[in-house]
Amino acid sequence: MNNEKCFPFFFDWIEPFSELSGEEFKKLVLAMLRYYKYGRKPPRFEGTTKTIALFVFAQLNRTKKNRENGKKGGNPKLKKSKNGSTDDLSDALNTTTSTTTPTTTNTTTSTSTSTTNENHFEIFWEKYPKKMNRTNAFEEFIKLNLSNEEFEYMLSQLEKHKKSKQWRDTQYIPLPENYIKLKKWTDELEMDDSSFDTDEFFQSALERSRKHIKEVLKRAE
């Protein structure tokens, strides 16, 4: 049992939770508390709640294990269920678990891929200028299962699109879920010629200021 007195609650959960009914919200939060405090497996969720549970429990699971890791000085051992699975979230995600114990290689690969996708999405969400319908965007992003190279290309294209003429008017910026689902980062947009390098601008201004100060001091001599 977890002896901590506090429970992590992320601001990222505000928007997803707002899509739940009062009863769904209550069921999910109680499952989170019982999982974090007592290590109880979450119940099965359906529909929108299932999607939100995927996102929320992934963050909660990482936080729980990181804190255990910090206290014990090493990676905590995962508790195995009766069927041999080490996935604490299988019930919450309403997934079918094999009756045989999965191989170490498959389990490691699956966990690594899931964590990578979640981390990639967090980076994408931070950079995307229109933050709406996060849950839907997350669901579409996970479906893509982008490699590191594909994700880097996506980000580089996103930075270009943010400087385009079309995106100067925010109404023409696609919803994040559509940007992902339709792979809009592959579109060629007209660049905004009025954009400038901020670092170069301020460096130039600094040099002008220094020159002006030298001239003033020279006159004062």
N, C-alpha and C positions, 0 to 999 in steps of 0.2 A: 504494500500500500504506500502511496505517495504521501509523505508527511509535510509537504509544502502547504503554506496557508493561502497562497495566491494562485491564480489561474490566468494564463496568458490569453488575452483577447485582442486580436489585431484589427486595426482600423480598416484593413482591406476587406473585412467581412461585412461592413455596413451595407454596401450595395447588394451583395448576394442575399443577405438575410432579409432585406426589404421586399424581396420577391416571394417570401414564404408567408403562409397563413399563420395565425397565432398558434394553432395546434401543431403545425409542422415545425415552427420555430422552437416551441417548448420541447418537442420530442428530440430535436437535433441538439439543442443546448444541454439537455439532461444527459444525452448520450455522450457528449463531449466531456462533461464534468465527471461522469462515472468512468469513462475511459482514462482520463488524466489522473484521477484520484485513486481509483481502485484497479485500473488495468482491465476493466470489463470491455469485452468486444461490443461494438455498436450493433444495433438491430439493423434489419434490412430497410433500405429506403428506396423509394420509387420516384420516377419522373424528375421534376426540377430539384427536389430535395436530394435525390441521388447524385445529381451533378454537383450541387453545392457541397455535399458531403465529401465528394472526391477532392475538391479544392481545399476545404476547411481541415479535414482530417490529415491531409498530406502535410500541411503547415504545422498542425498540432503534434503530429507524430514526430516530425523533425525536431521541434522544440523540446518535446519530452525526452527524446533520446540524447539530444545535445546536453541537456541538464544532467541526465544520468551519467553521461560520459564525463562531464566535468567533475562530478562528485566522486566517481569511482576510479578516475584516472585511466580509463580505457573504454573501448566500445562495449556497450552493454549487450548481453546475450538476448536474442529474441526468444520470446516464449512461444513454444510450439503448441498448436491446437491439437485436438484429438486425432485429426486426420493427417497430422504431420506438417501442416502449412505454417509458415512463420509470418504470414501476412495478417497483421492485426486489423486491416481495413477491408478484408474480403467481404464480410457481411454488410458493412456500410455501403459498399459499392455494388452490392447485390450481384456479385460475380459467382460463377460456379467453380468450386475448388475441387481439384482431382483427389480421389481417395488414396492415391499413392503419393509418397513423399517426392516433391520435385527435386531435380538434381541441383547441386550447388551452382553450376554454371548458369542454368536457366534462371534461377532465382536472382542471382547477382546481376545478370544482364537485364532482366525485367525491372528490377529496382533501380538500377543505374539509369536506364532509359527514361523511366517515369520521373526521376529526380531531375534529369537533364531537361526534359520538356517543361517541367514546372519552373525551373530556373530561367529558361529561355523566355517563357511567357512573362515572368516578372520583369525581365529586362525590356521586353517589347512593350508591356503596359506602361512602364515608366516613361518611355520615349514617345509613345503615341500621343498626339495632341488632343484627340477627342476621346474622353474617357466615359463611355456609355456602354451599358449592357455587358459588364465584365464577365458574368457567368457564361453568357452565350459565346463571347469571344474566347474564353478559356476552353470551352468545349470544342470549338472549331480548331483552335490551335493544337490541342492534344491530338486531334485526328491527323494533322499533317505529319507529325513525328519527324521534324526536320533534323537533318544531320547538322553538325557544327558548321560546316562549310555553307550549307544552304541557309542556315540562320544568319550567318555573317553577311551573306549577300542580301538577305531580306532587310537587315538593319541598314546596310549601306544605301539601298534603294529608298528606304524610308526617309533617311536624312536628306536625300535629294528631293523627294516629294514634298518634304516640309518647306523647301525653299522654292517650290514651283509657283507659277502665277496662279494656277487653279486653286491652290490651297491657301492663297492669301485671304480668300473669302471662306470662312470656316464652314459655311453651309455646303461647300463642295468637297469637304473632307469626308470620306466614307466612314460609316460606322466601323469600329474595329472588327466586329465579327464578319462584315462583308469584305473588308480589306484582306482578312485572312482566308475566308472561304473561297473568294474569287481570285485569290493570288494577285491582288491589285498592285503589289510591289513590282510586278513584271511590266506594268504599263510604262510607256514613255510619255512623260509630261514636259511641257515647255518650262524651261527654267526662268526664274525671275531675275532679269538683268540688274534690277535695282538692289539686289542683295549684296552685302559686302562682308568682308572678313572682320569680325569684331576685334580680334586680337590686333590685327594690323592697324585698325582705326585708332585704337587707344594707344598703341605704341607710337604712332605718328603724332598724336596729340601730346604725348609725353615729351617727345623730342622737341616739338614746337615750344612747349612751356619752358623747357630747359634753356633753349636758345634765347627766349624772351627774358628770362631771369638774368642770364649772362650779360645781355645788352643793358639791362637796367642797372646792374652792378657796375658795369664799365662806365656808364654815364655819371654814376655817383662818385667815382674816384676823383 
